[in-house]
Amino acid sequence: MRTVLTFGTFDVFHVGHLRILERAAAMGDRLVVGVSSDALNIAKKGRAPVFPEGERQRLVAALRCVDDVFLEESLELKREYLLRHRADVLAMGDDWLGRFDEFSDICRVVYFERTPAISTTAVIEKIRL
Ligand code: CTP
């Protein structure tokens, strides 16, 4: 059983989110997703997510390609989360390129190309206009 782990906010769910989750799932037998907490998102991106953490977790957990979700409460706990969930692969978008190479001692680290021209921020802007 090969477990793949990925992390993200997944707020205002869009096709870029779906594509990274599908590609991550294809790297193994089981995909576990760490969904960033509201507090972490405020610290990381300077704004509260549109959808609260419980709803974002439920939406991600309901996807066919996702086997399990948990709440990511701190960026500092990545190693602990990887060990706790017995991750064989850490999959991240290439906006994080190189930033997680330090974990290659405990799992394989892969970066996927971001889907062009879409982001939560862009969707929020589009709706605002
Ligand atoms: N992602 C992607 N392609 C996009 C947008 C996001 O592959 N067009 C990936 C990110 O690389 C990350 C995951 O989806 O691994 C979750 O990203 P998240 O930060 O939740 O989404 P963004 O749309 O980037 O959000 P924001 O605009 O708030 O930064």
Backbone and ligand atoms as CSV (ligand in chain L), in Angstrom:
chain,resi,resn,atom,element,x,y,z
A,1,MET,N,N,0.852,-1.207,0.000
A,1,MET,CA,C,0.000,0.000,0.000
A,1,MET,C,C,0.882,1.249,0.000
A,2,ARG,N,N,0.793,2.015,-1.083
A,2,ARG,CA,C,1.612,3.211,-1.201
A,2,ARG,C,C,0.754,4.441,-0.892
A,3,THR,N,N,1.146,5.165,0.159
A,3,THR,CA,C,0.351,6.333,0.582
A,3,THR,C,C,0.960,7.636,0.072
A,4,VAL,N,N,0.111,8.468,-0.515
A,4,VAL,CA,C,0.542,9.782,-1.008
A,4,VAL,C,C,-0.104,10.844,-0.120
A,5,LEU,N,N,0.677,11.839,0.248
A,5,LEU,CA,C,0.164,12.928,1.083
A,5,LEU,C,C,0.310,14.246,0.322
A,6,THR,N,N,-0.697,15.091,0.426
A,6,THR,CA,C,-0.555,16.443,-0.110
A,6,THR,C,C,-1.237,17.413,0.846
A,7,PHE,N,N,-0.909,18.696,0.687
A,7,PHE,CA,C,-1.436,19.728,1.584
A,7,PHE,C,C,-1.993,20.887,0.765
A,8,GLY,N,N,-2.956,21.586,1.322
A,8,GLY,CA,C,-3.448,22.788,0.655
A,8,GLY,C,C,-4.666,23.346,1.359
A,9,THR,N,N,-5.064,24.534,0.932
A,9,THR,CA,C,-6.242,25.166,1.540
A,9,THR,C,C,-7.521,24.683,0.864
A,10,PHE,N,N,-7.474,24.562,-0.463
A,10,PHE,CA,C,-8.620,24.082,-1.245
A,10,PHE,C,C,-9.884,24.891,-0.947
A,11,ASP,N,N,-9.720,26.209,-0.916
A,11,ASP,CA,C,-10.855,27.107,-0.702
A,11,ASP,C,C,-11.456,27.474,-2.061
A,12,VAL,N,N,-12.745,27.606,-2.146
A,12,VAL,CA,C,-13.446,27.902,-3.409
A,12,VAL,C,C,-12.939,26.902,-4.463
A,13,PHE,N,N,-13.283,25.664,-4.254
A,13,PHE,CA,C,-12.719,24.537,-5.018
A,13,PHE,C,C,-12.808,24.767,-6.533
A,14,HIS,N,N,-11.684,24.550,-7.217
A,14,HIS,CA,C,-11.640,24.759,-8.669
A,14,HIS,C,C,-10.868,23.625,-9.345
A,15,VAL,N,N,-10.818,23.674,-10.689
A,15,VAL,CA,C,-10.266,22.544,-11.446
A,15,VAL,C,C,-8.758,22.356,-11.209
A,16,GLY,N,N,-8.043,23.429,-10.846
A,16,GLY,CA,C,-6.618,23.299,-10.513
A,16,GLY,C,C,-6.448,22.419,-9.282
A,17,HIS,N,N,-7.352,22.560,-8.330
A,17,HIS,CA,C,-7.326,21.707,-7.131
A,17,HIS,C,C,-7.598,20.251,-7.527
A,18,LEU,N,N,-8.634,20.064,-8.339
A,18,LEU,CA,C,-8.994,18.695,-8.745
A,18,LEU,C,C,-7.832,18.028,-9.467
A,19,ARG,N,N,-7.191,18.771,-10.373
A,19,ARG,CA,C,-6.113,18.175,-11.172
A,19,ARG,C,C,-4.926,17.766,-10.309
A,20,ILE,N,N,-4.587,18.573,-9.313
A,20,ILE,CA,C,-3.430,18.169,-8.496
A,20,ILE,C,C,-3.798,16.951,-7.645
A,21,LEU,N,N,-5.024,16.895,-7.174
A,21,LEU,CA,C,-5.426,15.743,-6.355
A,21,LEU,C,C,-5.462,14.476,-7.210
A,22,GLU,N,N,-5.945,14.580,-8.436
A,22,GLU,CA,C,-5.977,13.403,-9.317
A,22,GLU,C,C,-4.570,12.922,-9.648
A,23,ARG,N,N,-3.675,13.865,-9.910
A,23,ARG,CA,C,-2.291,13.460,-10.237
A,23,ARG,C,C,-1.603,12.888,-9.011
A,24,ALA,N,N,-1.867,13.447,-7.833
A,24,ALA,CA,C,-1.273,12.922,-6.595
A,24,ALA,C,C,-1.785,11.498,-6.355
A,25,ALA,N,N,-3.092,11.288,-6.531
A,25,ALA,CA,C,-3.694,9.958,-6.292
A,25,ALA,C,C,-3.068,8.918,-7.216
A,26,ALA,N,N,-2.747,9.333,-8.432
A,26,ALA,CA,C,-2.186,8.401,-9.412
A,26,ALA,C,C,-0.770,7.946,-9.048
A,27,MET,N,N,-0.144,8.615,-8.069
A,27,MET,CA,C,1.215,8.238,-7.647
A,27,MET,C,C,1.216,7.072,-6.655
A,28,GLY,N,N,0.028,6.663,-6.189
A,28,GLY,CA,C,0.001,5.594,-5.185
A,28,GLY,C,C,-1.340,4.912,-5.094
A,29,ASP,N,N,-1.583,4.261,-3.956
A,29,ASP,CA,C,-2.831,3.508,-3.768
A,29,ASP,C,C,-3.812,4.263,-2.881
A,30,ARG,N,N,-3.299,5.219,-2.126
A,30,ARG,CA,C,-4.135,5.891,-1.132
A,30,ARG,C,C,-3.694,7.347,-1.042
A,31,LEU,N,N,-4.679,8.274,-1.188
A,31,LEU,CA,C,-4.344,9.692,-1.102
A,31,LEU,C,C,-4.916,10.299,0.186
A,32,VAL,N,N,-4.030,10.892,0.973
A,32,VAL,CA,C,-4.417,11.575,2.207
A,32,VAL,C,C,-4.133,13.070,2.006
A,33,VAL,N,N,-5.101,13.918,2.365
A,33,VAL,CA,C,-4.955,15.358,2.131
A,33,VAL,C,C,-4.983,16.135,3.453
A,34,GLY,N,N,-3.947,16.914,3.689
A,34,GLY,CA,C,-3.913,17.826,4.831
A,34,GLY,C,C,-4.526,19.150,4.398
A,35,VAL,N,N,-5.706,19.447,4.927
A,35,VAL,CA,C,-6.411,20.676,4.566
A,35,VAL,C,C,-6.034,21.752,5.594
A,36,SER,N,N,-5.494,22.864,5.122
A,36,SER,CA,C,-5.024,23.917,6.044
A,36,SER,C,C,-6.170,24.492,6.869
A,37,SER,N,N,-5.908,24.678,8.143
A,37,SER,CA,C,-6.930,25.245,9.038
A,37,SER,C,C,-7.176,26.715,8.679
A,38,ASP,N,N,-8.276,27.258,9.161
A,38,ASP,CA,C,-8.574,28.669,8.920
A,38,ASP,C,C,-7.455,29.548,9.493
A,39,ALA,N,N,-7.015,29.211,10.704
A,39,ALA,CA,C,-5.976,30.018,11.371
A,39,ALA,C,C,-4.671,29.984,10.570
A,40,LEU,N,N,-4.318,28.789,10.070
A,40,LEU,CA,C,-3.084,28.673,9.288
A,40,LEU,C,C,-3.181,29.497,8.008
A,41,ASN,N,N,-4.374,29.473,7.404
A,41,ASN,CA,C,-4.565,30.232,6.179
A,41,ASN,C,C,-4.431,31.743,6.407
A,42,ILE,N,N,-4.953,32.194,7.527
A,42,ILE,CA,C,-4.846,33.620,7.862
A,42,ILE,C,C,-3.363,33.978,8.044
A,43,ALA,N,N,-2.621,33.102,8.724
A,43,ALA,CA,C,-1.194,33.344,8.952
A,43,ALA,C,C,-0.419,33.298,7.632
A,44,LYS,N,N,-0.792,32.364,6.753
A,44,LYS,CA,C,-0.042,32.108,5.518
A,44,LYS,C,C,-0.394,33.102,4.421
A,45,LYS,N,N,-1.697,33.386,4.250
A,45,LYS,CA,C,-2.131,34.192,3.105
A,45,LYS,C,C,-2.729,35.535,3.504
A,46,GLY,N,N,-2.826,35.768,4.809
A,46,GLY,CA,C,-3.308,37.066,5.270
A,46,GLY,C,C,-4.795,37.286,5.091
A,47,ARG,N,N,-5.551,36.220,4.829
A,47,ARG,CA,C,-7.012,36.375,4.785
A,47,ARG,C,C,-7.683,35.068,5.206
A,48,ALA,N,N,-8.905,35.229,5.718
A,48,ALA,CA,C,-9.661,34.041,6.118
A,48,ALA,C,C,-10.231,33.386,4.860
A,49,PRO,N,N,-10.272,32.063,4.817
A,49,PRO,CA,C,-10.871,31.409,3.656
A,49,PRO,C,C,-12.361,31.749,3.541
A,50,VAL,N,N,-12.897,31.667,2.331
A,50,VAL,CA,C,-14.329,31.885,2.121
A,50,VAL,C,C,-15.118,30.793,2.840
A,51,PHE,N,N,-14.682,29.547,2.655
A,51,PHE,CA,C,-15.357,28.419,3.293
A,51,PHE,C,C,-14.555,27.951,4.501
A,52,PRO,N,N,-15.243,27.735,5.630
A,52,PRO,CA,C,-14.523,27.329,6.839
A,52,PRO,C,C,-13.919,25.935,6.731
A,53,GLU,N,N,-12.955,25.675,7.587
A,53,GLU,CA,C,-12.146,24.440,7.492
A,53,GLU,C,C,-12.977,23.154,7.465
A,54,GLY,N,N,-14.040,23.102,8.266
A,54,GLY,CA,C,-14.863,21.883,8.317
A,54,GLY,C,C,-15.518,21.601,6.970
A,55,GLU,N,N,-15.993,22.654,6.316
A,55,GLU,CA,C,-16.638,22.498,5.005
A,55,GLU,C,C,-15.612,22.157,3.938
A,56,ARG,N,N,-14.436,22.800,4.002
A,56,ARG,CA,C,-13.394,22.491,3.009
A,56,ARG,C,C,-12.935,21.036,3.147
A,57,GLN,N,N,-12.842,20.563,4.387
A,57,GLN,CA,C,-12.455,19.161,4.593
A,57,GLN,C,C,-13.520,18.213,4.033
A,58,ARG,N,N,-14.786,18.541,4.251
A,58,ARG,CA,C,-15.866,17.658,3.773
A,58,ARG,C,C,-15.887,17.590,2.254
A,59,LEU,N,N,-15.683,18.739,1.603
A,59,LEU,CA,C,-15.701,18.775,0.141
A,59,LEU,C,C,-14.560,17.935,-0.433
A,60,VAL,N,N,-13.358,18.096,0.143
A,60,VAL,CA,C,-12.202,17.344,-0.357
A,60,VAL,C,C,-12.384,15.851,-0.081
A,61,ALA,N,N,-12.898,15.524,1.117
A,61,ALA,CA,C,-13.071,14.111,1.496
A,61,ALA,C,C,-14.084,13.400,0.606
A,62,ALA,N,N,-15.023,14.158,0.025
A,62,ALA,CA,C,-16.075,13.541,-0.787
A,62,ALA,C,C,-15.596,13.178,-2.195
A,63,LEU,N,N,-14.390,13.617,-2.569
A,63,LEU,CA,C,-13.892,13.334,-3.928
A,63,LEU,C,C,-13.501,11.868,-4.057
A,64,ARG,N,N,-13.749,11.310,-5.240
A,64,ARG,CA,C,-13.461,9.895,-5.488
A,64,ARG,C,C,-11.971,9.578,-5.343
A,65,CYS,N,N,-11.109,10.550,-5.697
A,65,CYS,CA,C,-9.670,10.279,-5.663
A,65,CYS,C,C,-9.055,10.450,-4.264
A,66,VAL,N,N,-9.842,10.895,-3.291
A,66,VAL,CA,C,-9.309,11.157,-1.939
A,66,VAL,C,C,-9.776,10.094,-0.956
A,67,ASP,N,N,-8.831,9.535,-0.185
A,67,ASP,CA,C,-9.189,8.483,0.775
A,67,ASP,C,C,-9.363,9.005,2.188
A,68,ASP,N,N,-8.601,10.039,2.550
A,68,ASP,CA,C,-8.694,10.526,3.919
A,68,ASP,C,C,-8.257,11.986,3.969
A,69,VAL,N,N,-8.786,12.736,4.917
A,69,VAL,CA,C,-8.347,14.121,5.116
A,69,VAL,C,C,-8.044,14.347,6.598
A,70,PHE,N,N,-7.212,15.347,6.856
A,70,PHE,CA,C,-6.985,15.768,8.237
A,70,PHE,C,C,-6.743,17.271,8.206
A,71,LEU,N,N,-6.803,17.906,9.364
A,71,LEU,CA,C,-6.608,19.347,9.439
A,71,LEU,C,C,-5.123,19.650,9.648
A,72,GLU,N,N,-4.547,20.436,8.725
A,72,GLU,CA,C,-3.152,20.856,8.878
A,72,GLU,C,C,-3.154,22.140,9.701
A,73,GLU,N,N,-2.627,22.050,10.917
A,73,GLU,CA,C,-2.714,23.205,11.816
A,73,GLU,C,C,-1.441,24.038,11.884
A,74,SER,N,N,-0.320,23.459,11.421
A,74,SER,CA,C,0.928,24.223,11.464
A,74,SER,C,C,1.854,23.783,10.334
A,75,LEU,N,N,2.509,24.768,9.725
A,75,LEU,CA,C,3.476,24.466,8.662
A,75,LEU,C,C,4.696,23.753,9.228
A,76,GLU,N,N,4.914,23.948,10.516
A,76,GLU,CA,C,6.101,23.367,11.175
A,76,GLU,C,C,5.955,21.864,11.422
A,77,LEU,N,N,4.737,21.332,11.266
A,77,LEU,CA,C,4.492,19.929,11.625
A,77,LEU,C,C,4.524,18.981,10.431
A,78,LYS,N,N,4.996,19.455,9.282
A,78,LYS,CA,C,4.969,18.630,8.065
A,78,LYS,C,C,5.590,17.250,8.289
A,79,ARG,N,N,6.777,17.223,8.904
A,79,ARG,CA,C,7.471,15.946,9.102
A,79,ARG,C,C,6.620,15.006,9.965
A,80,GLU,N,N,6.043,15.572,11.028
A,80,GLU,CA,C,5.202,14.760,11.916
A,80,GLU,C,C,3.984,14.194,11.179
A,81,TYR,N,N,3.354,15.026,10.346
A,81,TYR,CA,C,2.187,14.562,9.573
A,81,TYR,C,C,2.601,13.446,8.611
A,82,LEU,N,N,3.749,13.618,7.963
A,82,LEU,CA,C,4.207,12.602,7.004
A,82,LEU,C,C,4.437,11.271,7.697
A,83,LEU,N,N,5.036,11.329,8.887
A,83,LEU,CA,C,5.324,10.098,9.641
A,83,LEU,C,C,4.028,9.499,10.180
A,84,ARG,N,N,3.173,10.343,10.720
A,84,ARG,CA,C,1.917,9.867,11.317
A,84,ARG,C,C,1.050,9.132,10.291
A,85,HIS,N,N,1.040,9.658,9.053
A,85,HIS,CA,C,0.181,9.052,8.025
A,85,HIS,C,C,0.958,8.059,7.158
A,86,ARG,N,N,2.171,7.758,7.554
A,86,ARG,CA,C,3.020,6.777,6.851
A,86,ARG,C,C,3.111,7.077,5.351
A,87,ALA,N,N,3.420,8.328,5.048
A,87,ALA,CA,C,3.473,8.750,3.646
A,87,ALA,C,C,4.690,8.157,2.937
A,88,ASP,N,N,4.453,7.610,1.742
A,88,ASP,CA,C,5.554,7.165,0.881
A,88,ASP,C,C,5.928,8.268,-0.090
A,89,VAL,N,N,4.952,9.128,-0.393
A,89,VAL,CA,C,5.170,10.208,-1.360
A,89,VAL,C,C,4.556,11.494,-0.806
A,90,LEU,N,N,5.291,12.599,-0.943
A,90,LEU,CA,C,4.731,13.922,-0.665
A,90,LEU,C,C,4.578,14.619,-2.015
A,91,ALA,N,N,3.345,14.976,-2.373
A,91,ALA,CA,C,3.089,15.621,-3.668
A,91,ALA,C,C,2.657,17.062,-3.420
A,92,MET,N,N,3.335,18.002,-4.110
A,92,MET,CA,C,3.011,19.424,-3.922
A,92,MET,C,C,2.983,20.122,-5.281
A,93,GLY,N,N,2.300,21.249,-5.338
A,93,GLY,CA,C,2.317,22.062,-6.554
A,93,GLY,C,C,3.669,22.742,-6.695
A,94,ASP,N,N,4.040,23.090,-7.934
A,94,ASP,CA,C,5.397,23.623,-8.126
A,94,ASP,C,C,5.540,25.078,-7.663
A,95,ASP,N,N,4.455,25.651,-7.102
A,95,ASP,CA,C,4.646,26.933,-6.413
A,95,ASP,C,C,5.512,26.719,-5.173
A,96,TRP,N,N,5.672,25.448,-4.763
A,96,TRP,CA,C,6.494,25.105,-3.595
A,96,TRP,C,C,7.809,24.442,-4.006
A,97,LEU,N,N,8.161,24.536,-5.289
A,97,LEU,CA,C,9.321,23.814,-5.826
A,97,LEU,C,C,10.568,23.914,-4.941
A,98,GLY,N,N,11.080,22.776,-4.528
A,98,GLY,CA,C,12.316,22.715,-3.741
A,98,GLY,C,C,12.112,22.914,-2.246
A,99,ARG,N,N,10.957,23.459,-1.863
A,99,ARG,CA,C,10.757,23.850,-0.462
A,99,ARG,C,C,10.581,22.655,0.475
A,100,PHE,N,N,10.305,21.486,-0.095
A,100,PHE,CA,C,10.054,20.320,0.766
A,100,PHE,C,C,11.074,19.206,0.558
A,101,ASP,N,N,12.169,19.556,-0.128
A,101,ASP,CA,C,13.198,18.553,-0.414
A,101,ASP,C,C,13.796,17.979,0.872
A,102,GLU,N,N,13.712,18.741,1.955
A,102,GLU,CA,C,14.269,18.261,3.227
A,102,GLU,C,C,13.593,16.976,3.723
A,103,PHE,N,N,12.408,16.661,3.159
A,103,PHE,CA,C,11.717,15.453,3.611
A,103,PHE,C,C,12.047,14.234,2.764
A,104,SER,N,N,12.969,14.387,1.809
A,104,SER,CA,C,13.286,13.237,0.954
A,104,SER,C,C,14.021,12.136,1.713
A,105,ASP,N,N,14.385,12.403,2.983
A,105,ASP,CA,C,14.966,11.309,3.782
A,105,ASP,C,C,13.889,10.335,4.273
A,106,ILE,N,N,12.618,10.766,4.284
A,106,ILE,CA,C,11.565,9.863,4.776
A,106,ILE,C,C,10.526,9.482,3.716
A,107,CYS,N,N,10.486,10.227,2.589
A,107,CYS,CA,C,9.542,9.871,1.521
A,107,CYS,C,C,10.025,10.479,0.211
A,108,ARG,N,N,9.371,10.063,-0.883
A,108,ARG,CA,C,9.698,10.668,-2.170
A,108,ARG,C,C,8.954,11.997,-2.264
A,109,VAL,N,N,9.620,13.033,-2.726
A,109,VAL,CA,C,8.976,14.349,-2.828
A,109,VAL,C,C,8.802,14.689,-4.312
A,110,VAL,N,N,7.548,14.918,-4.726
A,110,VAL,CA,C,7.305,15.273,-6.132
A,110,VAL,C,C,6.559,16.602,-6.213
A,111,TYR,N,N,6.842,17.346,-7.272
A,111,TYR,CA,C,6.181,18.638,-7.492
A,111,TYR,C,C,5.453,18.569,-8.831
A,112,PHE,N,N,4.196,18.965,-8.831
A,112,PHE,CA,C,3.418,18.982,-10.065
A,112,PHE,C,C,3.269,20.406,-10.556
A,113,GLU,N,N,3.236,20.533,-11.888
A,113,GLU,CA,C,3.011,21.851,-12.491
A,113,GLU,C,C,1.634,22.359,-12.102
A,114,ARG,N,N,1.562,23.605,-11.701
A,114,ARG,CA,C,0.248,24.192,-11.412
A,114,ARG,C,C,-0.561,24.301,-12.693
A,115,THR,N,N,-1.871,24.153,-12.579
A,115,THR,CA,C,-2.748,24.366,-13.725
A,115,THR,C,C,-2.745,25.864,-14.029
A,116,PRO,N,N,-2.451,26.239,-15.282
A,116,PRO,CA,C,-2.347,27.666,-15.577
A,116,PRO,C,C,-3.675,28.416,-15.464
A,117,ALA,N,N,-3.553,29.687,-15.167
A,117,ALA,CA,C,-4.663,30.649,-15.281
A,117,ALA,C,C,-5.850,30.420,-14.356
A,118,ILE,N,N,-5.642,29.706,-13.241
A,118,ILE,CA,C,-6.739,29.632,-12.269
A,118,ILE,C,C,-6.174,29.557,-10.852
A,119,SER,N,N,-6.840,30.245,-9.953
A,119,SER,CA,C,-6.483,30.168,-8.536
A,119,SER,C,C,-7.691,30.638,-7.733
A,120,THR,N,N,-7.712,30.298,-6.459
A,120,THR,CA,C,-8.789,30.767,-5.586
A,120,THR,C,C,-8.843,32.289,-5.610
A,121,THR,N,N,-7.652,32.915,-5.524
A,121,THR,CA,C,-7.589,34.376,-5.525
A,121,THR,C,C,-8.223,34.938,-6.805
A,122,ALA,N,N,-7.903,34.329,-7.957
A,122,ALA,CA,C,-8.448,34.818,-9.232
A,122,ALA,C,C,-9.963,34.628,-9.295
A,123,VAL,N,N,-10.462,33.513,-8.763
A,123,VAL,CA,C,-11.912,33.268,-8.775
A,123,VAL,C,C,-12.621,34.308,-7.907
A,124,ILE,N,N,-12.056,34.591,-6.739
A,124,ILE,CA,C,-12.661,35.593,-5.845
A,124,ILE,C,C,-12.690,36.956,-6.535
A,125,GLU,N,N,-11.580,37.311,-7.191
A,125,GLU,CA,C,-11.499,38.591,-7.914
A,125,GLU,C,C,-12.553,38.667,-9.011
A,126,LYS,N,N,-12.703,37.553,-9.759
A,126,LYS,CA,C,-13.651,37.504,-10.875
A,126,LYS,C,C,-15.068,37.707,-10.363
A,127,ILE,N,N,-15.398,37.074,-9.265
A,127,ILE,CA,C,-16.753,37.214,-8.705
A,127,ILE,C,C,-16.954,38.654,-8.204
A,128,ARG,N,N,-15.926,39.212,-7.591
A,128,ARG,CA,C,-16.002,40.594,-7.079
A,128,ARG,C,C,-16.318,41.583,-8.187
A,129,LEU,N,N,-15.671,41.364,-9.343
A,129,LEU,CA,C,-15.876,42.300,-10.475
A,129,LEU,C,C,-17.239,42.032,-11.068
L,1,CTP,N1,N,-2.884,24.263,-7.455
L,1,CTP,C1,C,-2.597,23.896,-8.776
L,1,CTP,N2,N,-2.995,24.687,-9.812
L,1,CTP,C2,C,-3.669,25.834,-9.563
L,1,CTP,C3,C,-3.977,26.230,-8.248
L,1,CTP,C4,C,-3.559,25.416,-7.196
L,1,CTP,O1,O,-1.975,22.854,-9.014
L,1,CTP,N3,N,-4.027,26.588,-10.605
L,1,CTP,C5,C,-2.410,23.419,-6.361
L,1,CTP,C6,C,-1.390,24.130,-5.484
L,1,CTP,O2,O,-0.106,24.032,-6.087
L,1,CTP,C7,C,-1.488,23.361,-4.197
L,1,CTP,C8,C,-2.971,22.933,-4.165
L,1,CTP,O3,O,-3.485,23.112,-5.489
L,1,CTP,O4,O,-0.654,22.216,-4.234
L,1,CTP,C9,C,-3.788,23.746,-3.182
L,1,CTP,O5,O,-3.575,25.103,-3.498
L,1,CTP,P1,P,-4.308,26.323,-2.784
L,1,CTP,O6,O,-3.285,27.237,-2.218
L,1,CTP,O7,O,-5.361,25.810,-1.888
L,1,CTP,O8,O,-5.042,26.997,-4.054
L,1,CTP,P2,P,-4.790,28.352,-4.846
L,1,CTP,O9,O,-5.805,28.400,-5.933
L,1,CTP,O10,O,-3.342,28.460,-5.250
L,1,CTP,O11,O,-5.156,29.429,-3.742
L,1,CTP,P3,P,-4.767,30.986,-3.576
L,1,CTP,O12,O,-5.179,31.725,-4.797
L,1,CTP,O13,O,-5.554,31.400,-2.347
L,1,CTP,O14,O,-3.265,31.050,-3.313
